[in-house]
Amino acid sequence: MVKDDDVYLPEVLFEFHPRGRYVRVNAIDPLTGVEVVSVCDSSYSQAMIERLAVRKLKYVLRKRRAQARTTGRPGRTDLLA
């Protein structure tokens, strides 16, 4: 069953930047242009890092959707890539 606040992401683009003991990953939704940055331990598997980044991206998209519903305008459009 799909909840009202679920976010459908048919595609997510990832950029990985290893920096010693951690990895910086950018997750981008190409439909909306929303981008989030996560920092993870480099010992994590790539699948786990992607899963965490997608989770953060969905959180941001849900938050923006809720803000748009309550205020009647999209929030932080200046941050869209």
N, C-alpha and C positions, 0 to 999 in steps of 0.2 A: 504494500500500500504506500502510495506517495503522499507525503505530508505537504502542506501548503508552503512550508519554508524550505523545502528541498531545492537544491540548485542543480540543474542539469548542465554538465560540462562535457560536450562531445569530444572536445580536444583541448589539451593543455600543452603549452610550450614550456620547456625547461632549459635553463642555462645553469651549468655547474661550474663553480669557481673554487677549486681546492686551495686552501690556505693553511698548510701545515697540519695541525691537529683538528681542524674543522673544515667544513665545506659550506660555502655560501651558495644557495640555490635561488634563482628567480623563477617563479611560476607565473605564466601569462595566459590569460583567457583571450584568445584572438578575436572572439565575437564582440567583447565589450572593451578590450584594451586594458583591462585592469591587471596590474602587476603587483605581486607581493614578493618580499624577500624573507627567506628563512636561513638560519644558521644552525647547522647540525654537526654532531661529532663525526669525524671522518671514518670511524669504525662502523658506522651504520651502513647497511646495504643500500644500494641505489633505489631499490623498490621501497624501502622504508622512508628514505629521504623524500622521494616523490609523493608518497602517501601523506606525509606530514605537510608538505608544501600545498598539496591539493586541498587538504583539510583547512589550512589557513586561508587559501583562496576562496573556498566556499563560505567560510566565516565572513570574510570581507564583503563578498557579494550579497550574502543574506543581510548583513548590517546595512548596506547601501539600499537594498530593496525596502527594508523596513523604514529607513529614513525617508525614502521617496514617498512611501505610502502615508506617513504621518504628516510630512510637511508639504506634500504635493509637488515637490521638485527633487531632482536627483542631487545627492550630496557629493561634494568634493569632485565635481567633474573636472576641476583643474588638475587632478592627479591622474587622469586617464592618459595612457601612453599613446 
